[in-house]
């Protein structure tokens, strides 16, 4: 039986990162998120146990605190609290980075700190919970619970929200007749949201694709040059200067930020530039500190722009950025390919709530907190034609999820039509799994990710504007659900 959903074309900025469709045919409510921080509330679904506060510090050196932040970037708060305590920033740990323009509640661990020494910080409520024998890490985050208000929506918002919720309930495979606003399990494609790639200048994935193609020269050029129309004049001029130093083709430069997948964009830097890296540094403003770090390394070694694309000097320049950004480049490339696979599966009308022959499924995380539809991608099973009906029943009951690859060196692609889609997307991107055997932080084994993002939704209209309450597993994006209701561009989300 073919899935029953209506595809609408996504916003152009979203299509540049592989998000090509909406699955709800309902008209959007418009509006915007984060009119104030209180409009976007996030609370971690915690999966980390603490001993009592009076536990032995020698055995339990980490102080566990629950922190509620208003309008704080997580990294900035970590620096602020470490300064206030007089400790190294490396002694402050957390499980998940949260949005700044929000009210967020999450756990931190502070190594070697006594709860009586906790500072008072404006915009932060710090509650000591106990002590632990190890620091928090990303694996300790089960998910996040959201309470989000969308401001300035259209007058028809209640009807449109209900229509969209019905569409998303059908997409999730929920055929119940309950109230679509308060009694619905809804589903959306588990896209990586725009934040993964950059909302105003989405380039992290094209940098990562260049890295995977063993072309660090183009990766450096795409990050330090490659201006976007949405940037300020001084930033655009600086990036134009970098492109000139590389010898970028003027026709490609005219088109703005490269988006990946096009042969002309892949070979934009022809090496015929002037290589005046000192001149580039004079043009690059201090606010572009990572771009300056890359170009500094080119200047220090007086790198010839015509040097082979995979020369060690280009890798040296690329590695000037922090290790987490190096990993983000590759992760964004994987995410872009995943989004493209999702979009192609939608275009072909293949189901998301159940498998077809050739799919690879994962099973639900048995340790996930109640109410959280969390997949466990360490437990995979390939589905042949004889197993489709059995595995479909597991998916209907929330016990299994159809997956697609985040491609890496150990990725095993699907069979049948799902495998055909995966291979076509990778071929179009000019990469294959073995390409991710890369130096240092760029190396990736890959994994798989659930195709369907499912949650129990509660929508209300107290005060006029809609509020949405739901919980998502870690690694999934609230904006990917909300975009189906707003139909707004990424900058409004």
Buried (B, 14 or more C-beta within 10 A) or exposed (E): EEBEBEBBEBBEBBBBBBBBBBBBEBBBBBBBBBBEBEBBBBBBBBBBEBBEBEBEEEEBBBBBBBBBBBBBBBBEBBEBBBEBBEBEEEBBBBBBBBBBBBBBBBBBBBBEBEBEEBEEBEEBBBEBBBBBEEBBEEEBBBBBBBBBBBBEBEEEBBEBBBBBBBBBBBBBBBEEEEEBBEBBBBBBBBBBBBBBBBBEBBBBBBBBBBBBBBBBBBBBBBBBBBBBEBBEEEBBBBBBBBBBBBBBBEEBBEBBBBBBBBEEBBBBBEBEBEBBBBBBBEBBEEEBEEBBBBBBBBBEBEBEBBBEBEBEBBBBBBBBBEEEBBBBBBBBBBBBBBBBBBBBBBEEEBBBBBBBBBBBBBBBBEEBBEEBBBBBBEEBBBBEEEBBEEBBEBBBEEEBBBBBBBBBBEBEBBBBBBBBBBBEBBEBBBBBBEBBBBEEBBBBEBBBBBBBBBBBBBBBEEEEBBBBBBBBBBBBBBBBBBBBBBBBBBEBB
